[in-house]
Amino acid sequence: MTPHELVAILDKHERWLQRKAGGHRANLSMADLEGANLNNVILEQGKLSGVRLNHASLVNANLSHADLFSAHLQKTDLTGANLFRADLRGAHLRGAKLKKAVLREADFRGGALLYTPGQGSSGRSGLNVLRADLRDADMDDASLRNANLSGADLTDATLTGADASGALLSGACLLRAALRNVDLSNADLRGSNLTGTNMSGAVLRDADLSGAMLTGANLRNADLNGAKLEGADMVGADTTGANMTRRADNFPMKIQASLQNHYAWINSNGQSGVRADLVGADLTHIDLQGVNLSGADLRGSNLTGANLADALFIMCDLSNALLQDSNCVGAVFDGANLRGANLNGARLDGAGMAWVDIKGADGRPTGRLWPANLTSASVVGASMQRTNLRGANLSGADMRQADLRGAILSDAMLRDADLTGANTAGASMPMEEDED
């Protein structure tokens, strides 16, 4: 195709878009335009299936709604290009520059192109089935909202700062991809390969990562609040500073039903529902902020990294439970059994872990105090500023390096407790026992 022929096609296409006389929709299917300079070109709704545009320059080009089915765009410069709702199924975009490109609702699924004699790589006719190839592509700051990249190959691609919220990436290969600060909220990443990816600071709120491979991924300071991680392989993943709380409705139905029945039991004063039995349950990173689980049986449950801020666990059995790195700010554990529990690194600032004044059948106080039981519990490095531990039994508790500034420990039992390195500035400590 000569430059004059191409210019004529582009001119007629613009007239077609403007519905002017002499206009004709551009058809560049299977054309060889390798290395062409098409910066700022307008090919909206153009037919470009199978076109060869390797090493071409289409900076700020308008390719919205264009048919780029199985197009060859290796190392093509598409910086700032508009590819809104473009058909890129089976497209070859290895090493392409898509920085700040608009790819919203674009279709990158696998595709198959039927070659007629003389068009295929072998010169023979046939069906070439390929998935979209985006290996090494530069998609930094691109807009990929609601794009369909299911099964696409994004190995070593870079999407730093890109908006891929709501994108479909199920089964996609993102091996070693750079996804720093990318927005993948509500994205479908089921079964995707994210091995070795850098997702530091990424937003993955409510994303579906079920069955995804996250081996060795960098998730430092990532936001995974509400994300589904059932069956995900996170061996060796770095989740330092990551928010990984999950809504209760992301947990198995058995756990959801137990929680709902417990809420009914609490709200009806035991007339309906049933007390929660979550012995040994896996509740890692669950979001239970502000809920009332008083009286629940959570022995040996795993609440690692859970958000329990302002929740009520009064008279709850949490013996031998795992609560390390959990957020328990403002939570109430008065009268709870936390014997042998692991609270290392937990945030307990302003929490209540004191005694409960037992009431009789008539609802009046009996004068009998039931203290929180933290015997042999481990709260190493926990933040317990202003925590109310009045009357609590902390015998044999490991409280090394705990921050107890301003905590209330009046009447608490600290026999054999290890307070090595703990900061007790401003704390009200129990009176020393008289050895006689």
Secondary structure as the mmCIF struct_conf table of DSSP 4:
data_model
#
loop_
_struct_conf.conf_type_id
_struct_conf.id
_struct_conf.beg_label_comp_id
_struct_conf.beg_label_asym_id
_struct_conf.beg_label_seq_id
_struct_conf.end_label_comp_id
_struct_conf.end_label_asym_id
_struct_conf.end_label_seq_id
HELX_RH_AL_P HELX_RH_AL_P1 PRO A 3 LEU A 17
TURN_TY1_P TURN_TY1_P1 GLN A 18 ARG A 19
TURN_TY1_P TURN_TY1_P2 ALA A 21 GLY A 22
STRN STRN1 ASN A 27 ASN A 27
TURN_TY1_P TURN_TY1_P3 SER A 29 MET A 30
STRN STRN2 ASP A 32 ASP A 32
TURN_TY1_P TURN_TY1_P4 GLU A 34 GLY A 35
STRN STRN3 ASN A 37 ASN A 37
TURN_TY1_P TURN_TY1_P5 ASN A 39 ASN A 40
STRN STRN4 ILE A 42 ILE A 42
TURN_TY1_P TURN_TY1_P6 GLU A 44 GLN A 45
STRN STRN5 LYS A 47 LYS A 47
TURN_TY1_P TURN_TY1_P7 SER A 49 GLY A 50
STRN STRN6 ARG A 52 ARG A 52
TURN_TY1_P TURN_TY1_P8 ASN A 54 HIS A 55
STRN STRN7 SER A 57 SER A 57
TURN_TY1_P TURN_TY1_P9 VAL A 59 ASN A 60
STRN STRN8 ASN A 62 ASN A 62
TURN_TY1_P TURN_TY1_P10 SER A 64 HIS A 65
STRN STRN9 ASP A 67 ASP A 67
TURN_TY1_P TURN_TY1_P11 PHE A 69 SER A 70
STRN STRN10 HIS A 72 HIS A 72
TURN_TY1_P TURN_TY1_P12 GLN A 74 LYS A 75
STRN STRN11 ASP A 77 ASP A 77
TURN_TY1_P TURN_TY1_P13 THR A 79 GLY A 80
STRN STRN12 ASN A 82 ASN A 82
TURN_TY1_P TURN_TY1_P14 PHE A 84 ARG A 85
STRN STRN13 ASP A 87 ASP A 87
TURN_TY1_P TURN_TY1_P15 ARG A 89 GLY A 90
STRN STRN14 HIS A 92 HIS A 92
TURN_TY1_P TURN_TY1_P16 ARG A 94 GLY A 95
STRN STRN15 LYS A 97 LYS A 97
TURN_TY1_P TURN_TY1_P17 LYS A 99 LYS A 100
STRN STRN16 VAL A 102 VAL A 102
TURN_TY1_P TURN_TY1_P18 ARG A 104 GLU A 105
STRN STRN17 ASP A 107 ASP A 107
STRN STRN18 GLY A 111 TYR A 115
HELX_LH_PP_P HELX_LH_PP_P1 THR A 116 THR A 116
TURN_TY1_P TURN_TY1_P19 PRO A 117 GLN A 119
BEND BEND1 GLY A 120 GLY A 120
TURN_TY1_P TURN_TY1_P20 SER A 121 SER A 122
BEND BEND2 GLY A 123 ARG A 124
STRN STRN19 GLY A 126 LEU A 130
STRN STRN20 ASP A 133 ASP A 133
TURN_TY1_P TURN_TY1_P21 ARG A 135 ASP A 136
STRN STRN21 ASP A 138 ASP A 138
TURN_TY1_P TURN_TY1_P22 ASP A 140 ASP A 141
STRN STRN22 SER A 143 SER A 143
TURN_TY1_P TURN_TY1_P23 ARG A 145 ASN A 146
STRN STRN23 ASN A 148 ASN A 148
TURN_TY1_P TURN_TY1_P24 SER A 150 GLY A 151
STRN STRN24 ASP A 153 ASP A 153
TURN_TY1_P TURN_TY1_P25 THR A 155 ASP A 156
STRN STRN25 THR A 158 THR A 158
TURN_TY1_P TURN_TY1_P26 THR A 160 GLY A 161
STRN STRN26 ASP A 163 ASP A 163
TURN_TY1_P TURN_TY1_P27 SER A 165 GLY A 166
STRN STRN27 LEU A 168 LEU A 168
TURN_TY1_P TURN_TY1_P28 SER A 170 GLY A 171
STRN STRN28 CYS A 173 CYS A 173
TURN_TY1_P TURN_TY1_P29 LEU A 175 ARG A 176
STRN STRN29 ALA A 178 ALA A 178
TURN_TY1_P TURN_TY1_P30 ARG A 180 ASN A 181
STRN STRN30 ASP A 183 ASP A 183
TURN_TY1_P TURN_TY1_P31 SER A 185 ASN A 186
STRN STRN31 ASP A 188 ASP A 188
TURN_TY1_P TURN_TY1_P32 ARG A 190 GLY A 191
STRN STRN32 ASN A 193 ASN A 193
TURN_TY1_P TURN_TY1_P33 THR A 195 GLY A 196
STRN STRN33 ASN A 198 ASN A 198
TURN_TY1_P TURN_TY1_P34 SER A 200 GLY A 201
STRN STRN34 VAL A 203 VAL A 203
TURN_TY1_P TURN_TY1_P35 ARG A 205 ASP A 206
STRN STRN35 ASP A 208 ASP A 208
TURN_TY1_P TURN_TY1_P36 SER A 210 GLY A 211
STRN STRN36 MET A 213 MET A 213
TURN_TY1_P TURN_TY1_P37 THR A 215 GLY A 216
STRN STRN37 ASN A 218 ASN A 218
TURN_TY1_P TURN_TY1_P38 ARG A 220 ASN A 221
STRN STRN38 ASP A 223 ASP A 223
TURN_TY1_P TURN_TY1_P39 ASN A 225 GLY A 226
STRN STRN39 LYS A 228 LYS A 228
TURN_TY1_P TURN_TY1_P40 GLU A 230 GLY A 231
STRN STRN40 ASP A 233 ASP A 233
TURN_TY1_P TURN_TY1_P41 VAL A 235 GLY A 236
STRN STRN41 ASP A 238 ASP A 238
TURN_TY1_P TURN_TY1_P42 THR A 240 GLY A 241
STRN STRN42 ASN A 243 ASN A 243
STRN STRN43 ARG A 246 ARG A 246
HELX_RH_3T_P HELX_RH_3T_P1 ALA A 248 ASN A 250
BEND BEND3 PHE A 251 PHE A 251
HELX_RH_AL_P HELX_RH_AL_P2 MET A 253 ASN A 267
TURN_TY1_P TURN_TY1_P43 SER A 268 GLY A 270
BEND BEND4 GLN A 271 GLY A 273
STRN STRN44 ASP A 277 ASP A 277
TURN_TY1_P TURN_TY1_P44 VAL A 279 GLY A 280
STRN STRN45 ASP A 282 ASP A 282
TURN_TY1_P TURN_TY1_P45 THR A 284 HIS A 285
STRN STRN46 ILE A 286 ASP A 287
TURN_TY1_P TURN_TY1_P46 GLN A 289 GLY A 290
STRN STRN47 ASN A 292 ASN A 292
TURN_TY1_P TURN_TY1_P47 SER A 294 GLY A 295
STRN STRN48 ASP A 297 ASP A 297
TURN_TY1_P TURN_TY1_P48 ARG A 299 GLY A 300
STRN STRN49 ASN A 302 ASN A 302
TURN_TY1_P TURN_TY1_P49 THR A 304 GLY A 305
STRN STRN50 ASN A 307 ASN A 307
TURN_TY1_P TURN_TY1_P50 ALA A 309 ASP A 310
STRN STRN51 LEU A 312 LEU A 312
TURN_TY1_P TURN_TY1_P51 ILE A 314 MET A 315
STRN STRN52 ASP A 317 ASP A 317
TURN_TY1_P TURN_TY1_P52 SER A 319 ASN A 320
STRN STRN53 LEU A 322 LEU A 322
TURN_TY1_P TURN_TY1_P53 GLN A 324 ASP A 325
STRN STRN54 ASN A 327 ASN A 327
TURN_TY1_P TURN_TY1_P54 VAL A 329 GLY A 330
STRN STRN55 VAL A 332 VAL A 332
TURN_TY1_P TURN_TY1_P55 ASP A 334 GLY A 335
STRN STRN56 ASN A 337 ASN A 337
TURN_TY1_P TURN_TY1_P56 ARG A 339 GLY A 340
STRN STRN57 ASN A 342 ASN A 342
TURN_TY1_P TURN_TY1_P57 ASN A 344 GLY A 345
STRN STRN58 ARG A 347 ARG A 347
TURN_TY1_P TURN_TY1_P58 ASP A 349 GLY A 350
STRN STRN59 GLY A 352 GLY A 352
STRN STRN60 VAL A 356 LYS A 359
TURN_TY1_P TURN_TY1_P59 ALA A 361 ASP A 362
BEND BEND5 GLY A 363 GLY A 363
STRN STRN61 PRO A 365 TRP A 370
STRN STRN62 ASN A 373 ASN A 373
TURN_TY1_P TURN_TY1_P60 THR A 375 SER A 376
STRN STRN63 SER A 378 SER A 378
TURN_TY1_P TURN_TY1_P61 VAL A 380 GLY A 381
STRN STRN64 SER A 383 SER A 383
TURN_TY1_P TURN_TY1_P62 GLN A 385 ARG A 386
STRN STRN65 ASN A 388 ASN A 388
TURN_TY1_P TURN_TY1_P63 ARG A 390 GLY A 391
STRN STRN66 ASN A 393 ASN A 393
TURN_TY1_P TURN_TY1_P64 SER A 395 GLY A 396
STRN STRN67 ASP A 398 ASP A 398
TURN_TY1_P TURN_TY1_P65 ARG A 400 GLN A 401
STRN STRN68 ASP A 403 ASP A 403
TURN_TY1_P TURN_TY1_P66 ARG A 405 GLY A 406
STRN STRN69 ILE A 408 ILE A 408
TURN_TY1_P TURN_TY1_P67 SER A 410 ASP A 411
STRN STRN70 MET A 413 MET A 413
TURN_TY1_P TURN_TY1_P68 ARG A 415 ASP A 416
STRN STRN71 ASP A 418 ASP A 418
TURN_TY1_P TURN_TY1_P69 THR A 420 GLY A 421
STRN STRN72 ASN A 423 ASN A 423
TURN_TY1_P TURN_TY1_P70 ALA A 425 GLY A 426
STRN STRN73 SER A 428 SER A 428
HELX_LH_PP_P HELX_LH_PP_P2 MET A 429 ASP A 434
#
